[in-house]
Amino acid sequence: MSTTTLERPDLSIRIITIDAVRPAPAPQPFRPNCSACHLRELCLPGGMTGGDVERLDALLFSRRRVRAGQVVYREGDRFESMYAVRSGTVKTSLMLADGREQVSGFYMAGELMGLDALAEGAHASTATALEDAEVCSIPYVHLSEAAVASTGMQHLVVRLMSREIVREQGLMLLLGGMNAEERLSAFLLDQSRRLDARGYSPSEFHLRMSRAEIGSYLGVTLETVSRTFSAFHRQGLIMVNQRHVRIIDMAGLAGACVLRTH
């Protein structure tokens, strides 16, 4: 806006000119800086060389905030992207034929979701935020194109697939060879290990999932989960107040999850 004043002996006139309103610049596409991310050792760039990390930085990602209870992707959705959890906790689940929900995984910051869609080209589960979270969406086609030009990126894609296989094998072992106490102790120790890797206390933490969701994941009933928590509390292994857990005897809890061989 500009102002011009015209002077006359008997009159003073001020003319105000309004400049044309310029539109706001269009938002620039979000480009993550994986090389500088505090989760780089846990997420995609872990173990990559400098040149490959730069290629990863050049990929066009998007970042999305998800409120507690909101869905990141749904079972049956076309596979276009994998997702890296940047903050918060997300569960994956699938719907059984009888209408019950089966929880298949819990994901923390730095962990990748959506790789189960690679086989059929559609997501095999639904991902739902258990608390306010943030995820990075990684278009698989961009990652694949980068892998063609770089051996390091090829190794990255193979490593991501291997992680998913290892996770599935761990779940099968958990559900197939352990009793209820062993399953819950293994679950708590896994939570402890993963939180410790992220700089949090390995012995005192707040569970983001309900006991019903834990039971669904472990293949036991809600009543069994609650009864086992109480048993661990009486044995002096843990102290528990609703979802807040403090591990008192880490070695004793580890001893409770030793696989039986008889």
C-alpha positions, 0 to 999 in steps of 0.5 A: 500500500502506498500514499500520495498527497496532493497539495492545493492552497485551499485543499489537501487531498491524500490518495491511497493506492492499494497494491495488488495482493500477491498470492502466498507462495505454494508450499514446497514438497516436503523433503526429509533429512534422514541423515540428520534425523535423531532416529537414523540409526533405528530407521531407514538410514541405519548402516548406510554409507554417506552417498546412499543416505544422500540418495535417500534424502533426495527422495520425496517423502511426506510427513503426516500427523495422526491422532489417537484412534485414527487410521494410517492405512486400512486392510485392503488398501492399494500398496503405494507407500511404506510408513516409518513411525517418527513419534508415538505408537501404532498398532497393526491388526486384521479382521478375522472371519468371525468379526474379531480383531487380531492385533499383529504388531505394535510399532514405535518410533524408528520402525517401519510398517506396511511391508506386508503389502509387498506380496499382494500389492495391497495392505494385509492389515490396518494400522491405527495410532494408539496415541497422537503420532507422526509418520513418514510416508515413503513411496515404494516406487521411488525407493525401488527406482533408487535401488536400481541405481545403487547397490546400497539401496538394494541392500536397504530394501532387502534388509527391510524385507528381512526385518519383516520376516524376522518379526513374523518368525518372532511372533510365531515363536511367541504364539507357538512355543510359550505358555501365558506367563512366558508370552507376557514376560517376553512381551514386557522384555521386548518393550523394555529393549525397544524403549531402551534403544530409543533412550527411554527407561528400560525398567519403567514405562507406560504401555500405550496398548490396552490389556485386551490388545496385548491379549489379542497380540499374544493369543490369550484372553483379556482375563489371562493377561490381567491374571498374569500381570497380577501373578508377576506383581505377587512374585515381585517381578514387576509393579503395575498400576493400570498401564504403568509398569515398573520392572523390579527383577529384570533377571527374574522376568527373563527367567519366566520367558525361557522356552520349555523343551519338554 
